[in-house]
Amino acid sequence: MSWIESLNQYLTAQQPLGHLWLFRTLFGTACLIKCWVEIQRGFLVAYQPTTWLYFRLRAIHPNRRERLPGKTVYIIAHGLRIGAAFGLTTGYLPRLCAAVLVVVFLAETRLYFRFHVNYFLLLSAALLFAPPMPTLVQTASKLPGGVDHTWDYLQLASGPRLSLILIAITTTALYMGSARRKASRVFLDGTVVWSQLSYTQSQQPLRHHFDGWYPRKLPNLLDKVRPGHPVWWTAMGLVVLLEATLPMLLLWPETRPTAITLGLLMHAGFVMLSPLTLLPFGIATTAAYLAFPVIRVSG
């Protein structure tokens, strides 16, 4: 058998769909939360001439002054994303909903280029290859028989593992790229996080939405633990090490429970620092852990 045939056999191997169904549902929920956060922050109202957001986008994209979408287009795109996220969560027309999310997230990268948006874009694209799966209502109807019965119902369906492989590859690239960017002195000595926390704290009286769940005594702690303190080197070094090794640890049954626990704790810490921004991202990323157990060749 040639390597092309072996690769094709691996990519198209049939796999129970329980893990993929859970990921689709959680990812759709993360997209809904992302939409809610942006509505709560007033993005729909703020994006129009004479507002700060509109002028900021024009300033950071000087070559696109005449090509920025108008307010009506911006609101329509938000509406499409909400509808597509709801459809993905409930399992109705999932491929069409994934395609809509791909288009809307791609358009969003033209406005503000953030790795969170790019990650959501790639996960949506991976779901374009997902096989048909039960809807949320169909699955919920099995719950009176118990959780095990419901899980057995989901596992009865099977399909190609390609979508799961793409999800795992995308998440691996995310973690590896993040670890590479953070492997610098300004991150490892705590300067990046310390500066961000100090700035956020100083801006709290001026903000309509304070994006932080950390304790009120944190400013006092920041005054005592300045960048370069061993606490920062230890904490930031562990973050970089975990992000660099987490994808491999998720592949092996022996290390997977530890990897999942550490990953959940790491993202919980991120969410504590910036909940409105990072909660959807944390849900989507940890949901992607469901893809790793089923992509090993031996699996």
Salt bridges, closest charged atoms under 4 A:
GLU38 OE2 - LYS34 NZ 2.86
GLU38 OE1 - HIS78 NE2 3.69
GLU38 OE1 - ARG81 NH2 2.44
GLU108 OE2 - LYS34 NZ 3.05
GLU108 OE1 - ARG81 NH1 2.50
GLU108 OE2 - ARG114 NH2 3.36
ASP211 OD2 - ARG41 NH2 2.96
GLU243 OE2 - LYS182 NZ 3.09
